[in-house]
Amino acid sequence: MPRPRRTADRGAAVAVLGNRKLFLLIADAMKGLPGLLKHPPINGGGLQAIARSGSIRALEMMIDWSAGGRRRCYSDTVRRLIFLSITEGKADSLRWLLERFRTPSLSSRIWHAVLEAPASPPAALEVVWTFYPLTNLQEVKVANIGLLHWLLAKGIAFRIALGSLNDAVRRGDIEFVRQCLEYRKIDDCGAMLYNALESAQWEIYALLMESKAPMIDCKYLFDYHFPTLVQYHNLAAIKFACHWALPSAPLEAIQASVRRGYMPFVEYFFSRFKDAFDAAMVSLAAGSGRLEVVKFLHDQQGIPIRPAQDKWGLGNQTYPKQAIERDDLAVLQQLHKVFFNSPFTAELEKLKFDGVVVAAIASGLIHVVDWVMKVVYPRDPTEDSVIAIADIVAQGDLARWGRLDALQYLLNLLDCNRIEDATIQTAVMASVENGQLDVVCFLVNQFPHFDYLVPAREAVRRWRFDIFRAFVIAEMCAFTPADFAGDSGASTAAQGILKGAAILSKDCV
């Protein structure tokens, strides 16, 4: 005769345990339910259903079953039932478990678990207090105001974790925050203020500000959190926060609004913190390509946009030149894209590209020079305009600054036979005056047929005999001691160099 099939599966067993009334009826009828949980679940919803039911008998049966297995299985089951009872807020089940299975090692974990569980009633805290009494909890998370009141009534020393304070702010629990302020449980309200603004908890923000809650670093709030509000377009939060006096203008947030071109923020910040909008802020807007911000700031009165000399002394400072000074090609390209040939540049001198070619050359930054020559000044290299640029360069600017790479780059664009001797003379003299030996060597190699007697005499006068030797080698002994006649020590030294054939070399020294 075939064995009848068992109709009760694991789910049915758990359902019985989860229904306390049904479980007690069956337990009374069957005197202990032998064999009901032949293979009870110890993972997932099974243990949680037992804990949720609050049935002490169900706990007994689960513990008894686990005791028949491996020790690890037994201890895991007990420990999980303890914490599940805490999570479900079952104080009686927790008391029953701790009476039988408490260990000193669980003290800290149980205290933290019962305080962090949203469903924990004060009765559960009383149970934990009975088995694990203490006087100092240090830093803990507190899930609700009932638990907070219990801790305060017991006189236990504790600090509330920042996460609990922020959670209370986000859920709008103003009474929780008020109690924490009253009992001085808030060490730093900076993050709380930001969360209040972000979640539009205006009353909590006002409470923190008006009660002058402690803030370790208010600058951090304005430098870090305010820009985040700008990033997420939360102008309402910014306006609300600015109802209270700020220690200083929130520069990071202002710069973020200018850099991103968020005009509502720019206009509001300008109305509140006009002094923060200086020439640097206009420069930031220009460098970020925010034409609408530049126009707005230009139209305002009192923005100090004073012209100043650029670092090379070529003329008034402009935003394109500033980008070149910083070696910021990306900003220079952005300025060119937005403002070059724009009607607006006629109104604002600092946006003009006048002198950019010479400034790029003066910088000696080849990648900047190359881009400027190809994009800003796209001319045929054989045109007279390029010769004019070479003339400017040869007036001594590059030679004086020692920008050898830029000098080579430009001269490679030109037919060197078309450069006048006066231009070469100016460049060579400038390099001698500034002691640019590498530039002198380059020029004498580039223009081997030029008469270098005058620059050579200048090198001797300045006691730059390293440069003088370069001229001597270039002239292939065309100089004579008579060319440097004189009573000075420098003249005597020059004559000695010319007379000493051993000192002469075919290479520049």
C-alpha positions, 0 to 999 in steps of 0.5 A: 500500500503506497504511503500517503503524500504529506500535504503540509509543506514548509509554507504551511508550517510557517503560516501556522507559526505566524498565526499565533491564535491558530498556533496556540489552538493546535499546540493545545490540541496536540500537546507540543506539536511533535514533528510539525517542523521536521524541516523548518526554515532558518533563512529568509521569511521563516525566522522573520515570520516567527519573530513577527508572530511574537509566539514564545512557543514558536521560539521554543520549537525553533530553538529546540529544532536548532539544538539538534543540528550543528552548533553553528546553526544553533547559535546563528538561529538564536542570534538572528531571532534576537535581532529579528525580535528587536526589529519587529518590536517584540519586547516579550520575545526579546526578554524570553531570548535574553533570559536564556541566551544572552552573552556579554559580547552581544551588549553593544550590538543589541543596544545599537540595534534596539535604538536604530529599529524604527519599531522599537517600543520603550518596553524593548529598551527596558528589556535590554536595560534589564540585561545589559545596564550601562551608563554611557553609550557613546555615539548611537543612532536613535530612530524616534523621539520615544527612544530619545525620551527614554534615554534622557529619562534614564540619564544615560550619557550618549551622543547622537550620530549625525545620520540620525539627526539628518534622518530626522531633518529629512522626515521633518521631525522638528520635535526630535531636533528641538529635543536634541537642541535643548539637551545639547546633543548636536555638535555640528549642525552644518549637514543638518542645515543643508539637508533641511534646505535640500528637503524644503524643511524650512521650519527646521532650518529656521529653528537651527539658525535662530537657536544658533546651533553649533556649527564647526565650520560654517564656511564648509556649508557655504563652500560645499553645500551651497554650490550643490544647491546651485547645481540642482537649480534649488533657488528656493533653498538659496533664497530661504537660507539668505534670509539669515545673515551669512558670515560672508558672500557664498563665493563658491556658489556664486562662481558655480552659478556664473560658470554654469550660466544660471541667470536666475542665480546670478541675478539673485546673488548680484542683488544680495552680494554685489561686492562679490562681483568684481573683475575676476567674476566677469573674467570667469564668465567670459572664460566660461563662454557665458555671454549672457552673464557677461552682458548682464554684469557689463550692464550693471553699474559699479563692476570694476572692469579696469584695463591693466597692462598685460605681463609683456607690456604689449598693451591693455590686459584682455580676457584672451591675453589672460588665458594665454598667460595661464596657458589655458588654450581651452578657455582661449578657444571658448572665448574665440568661439563665443566672442570673436567678431561678436557685436558685444566685443565692441562694447567691452574692450576686455573681450577683444582679440586685439594683440592676441597674436603677439601675446601668443608669440610672446608667451613662447607656447608653441601649441598656443601660437600654432592655434592662433596662427591657424584659427585667429589669424588664418593668413597665407605664410607668404603674405606681407602680413606674416612678414609684418608679424615677423617684423614685430617679433624681430623688434626684439620681443622674442629675442628679449624674452628668449622664446626660441621655440616661437622664434623658430616656429615663425621664421619657418613660415617665412622666406628668410631672404625677405627679412630686412637687415634692420629687423635682424639687427634689432633681434640680435641686439635684443638677445645680446642685451638680455644674455640669450645665448641660445637665441644668438646661436639660432640667429647666427645660424639662420642668417649666416651672411649678416654682419655681426660686428656691432652685436659682437662689440655689444657682447664684449662691452657687456662682458658676455664672452660666451656670446662673443665666441658665438659671433667669432665662430659665425664670422669664421675669423672675419673679425680682427683684433683691431675691430675691438681696439680699446683700453678697457679690460673687455677689449683686451680680453676680446683681442686675446680670444681672437689671437688665441686660435686654440680657443676658437671652435666650430660649434657654439659654446 
